[in-house]
């Protein structure tokens, strides 16, 4: 008996050492990215500007010259974190806003949040398939360079991944005992995820049916209680935000607008529609979508599919030159793009409504995730930069490996926790449907899949001797 207990204790100590080693490796990977590849995006500066104006001037707004104007183009989740960290650490940092140093407290917090996400994913996988499954998930999460890279970029992705993983972790526990104590933090996780990114409302859509189906043998009113409570608590933080937007802008806007413009500001809707007639990859987003109308777009950088004829090429070049010269939205230029878009859609409707959306989604899923690294935009041009091409191909192969491993492990995961896994797969499917409607393909829009892919992939190491869990697999 004593020998058996000692053997169990030795195994637990060994597993603990392995977990600690993997976490240390995960920290070192993120520290490497922090030292070598920390990245400031335009959105990073925008979020910081909102946060500092909110903190110091009590205006949730953007700086324009010497004035601050109120805005609603970003939800207050990420600016709240930035404002709190600025209040705590700016007195010690003495850093100029807009510099990487001014974001250091945030980046360290994101590294901690990313490692916490790794732990949550590992715990979920361990609960599904045993210790080996949990350790595999921890290894796949800690050593994932794609999520580690975004941990050192001041963007919403890292915290979004954390609250997404936390939401599914809490749902997993609720499926075990159906207690309300899990619904309250679940609603908190859902609110935080949406406050960071409005498209995370899809997370609630994926989770709520499980709250309704989890106790299908109970009376209807009892089944409705957890879902209703979750919806109400999730929506509460958006009440003051909606009231503020109505009182300031006289519009009903509970989340950020799709066009990312404030009420009364023009949006380049016709240019965006024209872009959807040819834009497929991240290169198109960088060369055209992000530059219009402030910067000149060179038609030589656009692919041949952007033009159906020489006359279309000339017309497009004229419009882009006029927009780049003026550096602001011009109604005549927009009307020109509307005409071009209408003509191209009428000529190739199948391409516009089916082929290109599927191509954009495929690109967002499987394009090498090198956008935050010093790799050429056109990485496939081997003759110009052979080593960057080889690196990008290897990075793309690693990305594919995560997806293939997840697909291979999905069936085993379904056998153990059907409702939970169906909810996770449903979230991926819903997000893919949303991405089919987007104009600008960016790889980061599919980064949210990785915590879930890692759980599925880890099930390849599932312990076959561990019996399936009846409670969360099929409901009571």
C-alpha positions in Angstrom: 0.0 0.0 0.0 2.8 2.4 1.0 4.7 1.5 -2.2 1.6 2.2 -4.3 1.1 5.6 -2.7 4.8 6.4 -3.2 4.6 5.4 -6.9 1.6 7.7 -7.4 3.4 10.5 -5.6 6.4 10.1 -7.8 4.3 10.2 -11.0 2.5 13.3 -9.8 5.8 15.0 -9.0 7.2 14.0 -12.4 4.1 15.4 -14.2 4.4 18.6 -12.2 8.0 19.0 -13.3 7.0 18.4 -16.9 4.3 21.0 -16.6 6.7 23.5 -15.0 9.2 22.9 -17.7 6.7 23.5 -20.5 5.5 26.7 -18.8 9.1 27.8 -18.6 9.6 27.1 -22.3 6.4 29.0 -23.0 7.6 32.0 -21.0 11.0 31.9 -22.8 9.3 31.8 -26.2 7.2 34.9 -25.4 10.2 36.6 -23.8 12.1 36.0 -27.1 9.3 37.6 -29.1 9.2 40.5 -26.6 12.9 41.1 -27.1 13.0 40.6 -30.9 9.6 41.0 -32.4 7.4 43.3 -30.3 5.1 45.1 -32.6 3.1 48.4 -32.5 0.2 48.5 -34.8 -1.9 51.5 -35.8 -4.7 50.2 -33.6 -2.3 50.0 -30.6 -1.7 53.8 -30.8 -5.5 54.4 -31.2 -6.3 52.3 -28.2 -3.7 54.1 -26.1 -5.0 57.5 -27.2 -8.5 56.6 -26.2 -7.3 55.3 -22.8 -5.1 58.3 -22.0 -7.9 60.8 -22.9 -10.3 58.8 -20.8 -7.9 58.7 -17.9 -6.6 62.3 -17.9 -9.4 64.2 -19.5 -12.4 62.1 -18.7 -13.4 62.0 -22.3 -13.7 58.6 -24.1 -12.3 60.0 -27.3 -9.6 60.6 -29.9 -7.1 63.4 -30.1 -7.5 65.7 -33.2 -4.9 68.4 -33.2 -5.3 70.1 -29.8 -8.8 68.9 -29.3 -10.4 65.7 -28.1 -13.5 64.4 -29.7 -15.7 61.7 -28.3 -15.8 58.4 -30.2 -17.6 55.0 -30.2 -15.5 53.2 -32.8 -13.9 50.9 -30.1 -15.6 49.2 -27.2 -14.1 50.2 -23.8 -12.7 46.7 -22.8 -9.1 47.2 -24.1 -8.9 50.9 -23.3 -10.0 50.1 -19.7 -7.0 47.8 -19.3 -4.6 50.4 -20.8 -6.0 53.2 -18.7 -5.7 51.1 -15.5 -2.1 50.1 -16.3 -1.2 53.7 -17.2 -2.6 54.9 -13.9 -0.5 52.3 -12.0 2.8 52.5 -13.9 3.2 55.7 -15.9 4.6 57.5 -12.9 7.5 55.0 -12.8 8.1 54.5 -16.5 8.3 58.1 -17.7 7.7 56.8 -21.2 6.5 58.9 -24.2 3.0 57.7 -25.3 3.2 55.9 -28.6 6.5 54.2 -27.8 7.0 50.6 -27.1 8.2 51.4 -23.6 4.9 52.9 -22.8 3.2 49.6 -23.5 5.6 47.4 -21.5 3.2 46.8 -18.5 0.5 45.8 -20.9 2.8 43.4 -22.8 4.0 41.7 -19.6 0.3 41.3 -18.5 -0.5 39.9 -21.9 2.3 37.4 -21.6 0.9 36.3 -18.2 -2.6 36.1 -19.7 -1.3 34.0 -22.6 0.4 31.6 -20.2 -2.8 31.4 -18.1 -4.7 30.6 -21.3 -2.2 27.7 -21.9 -3.0 26.4 -18.4 -6.8 26.7 -18.9 -6.6 24.8 -22.2 -4.4 22.1 -20.5 -6.9 21.7 -17.6 -9.8 21.4 -20.1 -8.0 18.8 -22.1 -7.0 16.9 -18.9 -10.6 16.8 -17.8 -11.6 15.3 -21.2 -8.9 12.8 -21.8 -6.5 12.3 -18.8 -3.1 13.5 -17.8 -1.3 12.8 -21.0 -3.9 14.7 -22.9 -3.5 17.7 -20.5 0.3 17.7 -20.9 0.0 17.5 -24.7 -2.4 20.5 -24.7 0.0 22.4 -22.4 2.9 21.7 -24.8 0.9 22.6 -27.9 -0.3 25.8 -26.3 3.0 26.9 -24.6 5.0 26.3 -27.8 2.6 27.8 -30.2 4.4 30.6 -31.9 1.3 32.2 -33.4 -0.4 33.0 -30.1 3.0 33.8 -28.5 3.7 36.4 -31.1 0.5 38.3 -30.5 1.2 38.3 -26.8 3.8 41.0 -27.5 1.6 43.2 -29.7 -0.7 45.7 -28.0 -3.9 44.3 -29.6 -7.0 42.7 -28.2 -6.2 39.2 -29.4 -4.4 37.8 -26.3 -7.1 38.8 -23.8 -9.8 37.7 -26.2 -8.2 34.2 -26.3 -8.0 34.2 -22.5 -11.7 35.0 -21.9 -12.7 32.6 -24.7 -10.8 29.7 -23.1 -12.1 30.7 -19.7 -15.7 30.7 -21.0 -15.4 27.2 -22.3 -13.6 26.1 -19.1 -16.5 27.4 -17.0 -19.1 25.8 -19.4 -17.3 22.5 -18.9 -17.6 22.8 -15.1 -21.3 23.8 -15.4 -22.0 20.7 -17.5 -20.7 18.6 -14.6 -23.0 19.9 -11.8 -25.4 22.5 -13.3 -24.8 25.0 -10.5 -25.5 28.7 -10.8 -22.0 29.5 -9.3 -20.6 28.6 -12.8 -23.1 30.8 -14.7 -22.1 34.0 -13.1 -18.4 33.9 -14.0 -19.3 32.5 -17.4 -21.4 35.6 -18.0 -18.4 37.7 -16.8 -16.1 36.0 -19.3 -18.6 36.5 -22.1 -19.0 40.2 -21.3 -15.3 40.7 -21.2 -14.7 38.9 -24.5 -17.4 41.1 -26.3 -16.1 44.3 -24.6 -12.7 43.4 -26.2 -14.0 42.4 -29.6 -17.7 42.9 -30.6 -17.6 39.9 -32.9 -17.2 37.7 -29.8 -20.9 37.9 -29.5 -20.7 34.7 -31.5 -19.2 33.0 -28.4 -22.4 33.6 -26.5 -24.4 32.3 -29.5 -22.3 29.1 -29.4 -22.6 28.6 -25.6 -26.2 29.5 -24.8 -27.8 26.5 -26.6 -25.7 24.2 -24.4 -27.1 26.0 -21.3 -30.6 25.2 -22.7 -29.8 21.6 -23.7 -27.6 20.6 -20.8 -30.6 19.7 -18.7 -33.1 18.6 -21.3 -34.9 16.2 -18.9 -35.7 19.2 -16.6 -38.9 21.3 -16.9 -38.7 24.1 -19.4 -38.6 26.9 -16.8 -35.7 25.2 -15.0 -33.8 24.9 -18.3 -34.4 28.5 -19.2 -33.0 29.8 -15.8 -29.3 29.4 -16.4 -29.5 30.7 -20.0 -31.6 33.7 -19.0 -29.3 34.6 -16.1 -26.3 34.3 -18.4 -27.9 36.6 -21.0 -28.9 39.2 -18.5 -25.6 39.3 -16.7 -23.6 39.4 -20.0 -25.7 42.3 -21.3 -25.4 44.4 -18.1 -22.1 46.1 -18.9 -23.4 47.3 -22.2 -26.3 49.2 -20.7 -24.2 52.2 -19.6 -22.2 52.1 -22.8 -25.4 52.2 -24.9 -26.8 55.1 -22.7 -23.5 57.0 -23.1 -23.6 56.5 -26.9 -27.2 57.7 -27.2 -26.6 60.7 -25.0 -23.4 61.7 -26.8 -24.2 60.8 -30.4 -28.0 60.3 -30.3 -27.7 56.8 -31.8 -28.6 53.4 -30.5 -25.2 51.7 -30.6 -24.7 48.9 -28.0 -21.5 47.7 -29.7 -18.9 49.2 -32.0 -20.0 49.9 -35.6 -18.9 47.6 -38.4 -17.4 50.5 -40.4 -15.4 51.8 -37.4 -16.5 55.4 -38.0 -18.3 57.7 -35.7 -21.9 58.9 -36.5 -21.8 61.6 -39.2 -18.4 60.4 -40.6 -18.3 59.1 -44.1 -17.3 55.5 -44.7 -15.6 54.2 -47.9 -18.4 51.7 -48.5 -18.1 51.8 -52.3 -14.3 51.3 -52.3 -14.8 48.4 -49.9 -17.3 46.8 -52.2 -14.9 47.2 -55.1 -12.1 45.7 -53.0 -14.4 42.6 -52.3 -14.5 42.0 -56.1 -10.8 41.0 -56.1 -9.2 41.1 -52.6 -8.2 37.6 -51.3 -5.0 37.7 -49.2 -3.3 39.8 -46.6 -1.1 41.4 -49.2 -4.1 43.0 -50.8 -5.2 44.3 -47.4 -1.7 45.9 -46.8 -1.3 47.3 -50.3 -4.8 48.6 -50.8 -7.4 48.3 -48.1 -5.4 49.9 -45.3 -4.0 52.7 -47.5 -7.3 54.1 -48.9 -7.9 57.0 -49.0 -5.0 58.6 -47.1 -2.1 57.1 -49.1 -1.4 56.5 -52.7 -2.2 52.9 -53.9 0.0 51.8 -56.8 -2.0 49.8 -59.4 1.2 47.9 -60.2 0.9 46.3 -56.8 -2.6 45.0 -57.5 -3.1 41.5 -59.0 -4.5 41.0 -62.5 -7.8 39.8 -61.0 -8.5 43.4 -59.9 -9.2 44.3 -63.5 -11.4 42.7 -66.1 -10.1 44.8 -69.0 -7.5 47.4 -69.9 -10.1 50.2 -69.7 -11.0 49.0 -66.2 -7.3 49.2 -65.3 -7.1 52.7 -66.5 -10.2 53.8 -64.8 -9.0 52.2 -61.5 -5.6 53.8 -61.8 -7.2 57.2 -62.3 -9.5 56.8 -59.2 -6.6 55.7 -57.0 -4.4 58.5 -58.1 -7.1 61.1 -57.4 -7.8 59.5 -53.9 -4.1 59.4 -53.1 -3.6 63.0 -54.2 -6.4 64.3 -52.0 -5.8 62.0 -49.0 -9.4 62.0 -48.0 -12.7 60.6 -49.1 -14.0 62.1 -52.2 -17.7 61.5 -53.2 -16.8 61.5 -56.9 -14.1 58.8 -56.4 -16.5 56.8 -54.3 -19.1 57.0 -57.1 -16.4 55.8 -59.5 -15.7 52.8 -57.3 -19.4 52.1 -57.0 -19.7 52.0 -60.8 -16.6 49.7 -61.1 -17.9 47.4 -58.4 -21.4 47.2 -59.9 -19.9 46.3 -63.3 -17.6 43.7 -62.0 -20.2 42.0 -59.8 -22.6 41.9 -62.7 -20.0 40.3 -64.9 -18.8 37.7 -62.4 -21.5 37.2 -59.8 -20.4 33.7 -58.8 -16.9 34.9 -58.2 -18.1 37.8 -56.0 -20.7 35.9 -53.9 -19.0 32.5 -53.6 -15.5 32.1 -54.9 -13.8 35.1 -53.4 -15.4 34.8 -49.9 -14.3 31.2 -49.7 -10.8 32.2 -51.0 -10.6 34.9 -48.3 -11.6 32.5 -45.6 -9.1 29.9 -46.8 -6.4 32.5 -46.8 -7.2 33.6 -43.2 -7.1 30.0 -42.1 -4.0 28.7 -43.8 -1.9 31.7 -44.9 1.6 31.6 -43.1 1.1 33.7 -39.9 4.2 35.9 -40.5 2.4 39.2 -40.4 4.1 40.2 -37.2 7.6 39.0 -38.2 10.3 40.6 -40.4 9.2 38.5 -43.4 8.6 40.0 -46.8 5.0 40.8 -47.7 5.3 38.7 -50.9 7.1 35.9 -49.1 6.5 33.5 -52.0 9.0 35.3 -54.3 11.8 32.8 -53.7 14.4 34.5 -56.0 14.2 37.7 -54.0 14.5 36.3 -50.4 14.9 32.5 -50.4 15.3 32.1 -46.7 12.2 34.1 -45.9 10.3 32.0 -48.4 11.5 28.8 -46.7 10.7 30.1 -43.3 7.2 31.2 -44.4 6.5 27.8 -45.9 7.7 26.1 -42.7 5.4 28.5 -40.6 2.5 27.7 -42.9 3.2 23.9 -42.5 3.2 24.3 -38.7 -0.2 26.1 -38.9 -1.6 23.3 -41.1 -0.3 20.7 -38.6 -2.3 22.3 -35.8 -5.5 22.2 -37.9 -4.9 18.6 -39.1 -4.1 17.4 -35.5 -7.3 19.1 -34.3 -9.4 17.4 -37.0 -7.8 14.0 -36.1 -8.5 14.5 -32.4 -12.0 15.8 -32.8 -13.7 12.5 -32.9 -12.1 11.3 -29.7 -13.1 14.5 -28.0 -16.7 14.1 -29.1 -16.9 10.7 -27.5 -16.0 12.1 -24.1 -17.7 15.5 -23.8 -20.2 15.8 -26.7 -22.0 19.0 -25.7 -18.9 20.9 -24.8 -17.1 19.9 -28.0 -20.1 20.6 -30.2 -20.3 24.1 -28.7 -16.6 24.6 -29.4 -16.9 23.4 -33.0 -20.1 25.5 -33.4 -18.1 28.6 -32.4 -15.5 27.8 -35.1 -18.3 27.3 -37.7 -20.1 30.5 -36.7 -16.9 32.5 -36.9 -16.1 31.1 -40.3 -19.5 32.2 -41.5 -18.9 35.7 -40.2 -15.5 35.8 -41.9 -17.1 35.0 -45.2 -18.7 38.5 -45.0 -15.5 40.4 -44.2 -13.8 42.6 -46.7 -10.2 42.5 -45.5 -8.6 39.1 -45.0 -6.2 39.0 -42.0 -4.8 35.9 -40.3 -5.4 37.3 -36.8 -9.2 36.9 -37.3 -8.7 33.1 -37.0 -6.3 33.2 -34.1 -9.3 32.6 -31.8 -9.5 29.1 -33.1 -6.2 28.0 -31.6 -7.2 27.3 -27.9 -10.0 25.1 -29.3 -7.8 23.5 -31.9 -5.3 22.6 -29.2 -7.9 21.0 -27.0 -9.0 18.8 -30.0 -5.5 18.0 -31.0 -4.5 17.0 -27.5 -7.2 14.3 -27.6 -4.9 12.3 -29.9 -3.0 11.5 -26.6 -6.2 10.6 -24.8 -6.0 7.8 -22.2 -8.2 5.0 -23.6 -8.7 3.5 -20.1 -10.3 6.6 -18.8 -14.1 6.1 -19.0 -16.3 8.7 -20.8 -17.9 11.3 -18.6 -21.6 10.7 -18.6 -22.7 14.1 -17.2 -21.2 16.4 -19.7 -21.3 14.0 -22.6 -25.0 13.6 -22.9 -26.6 15.6 -20.1 -28.5 14.2 -17.1 
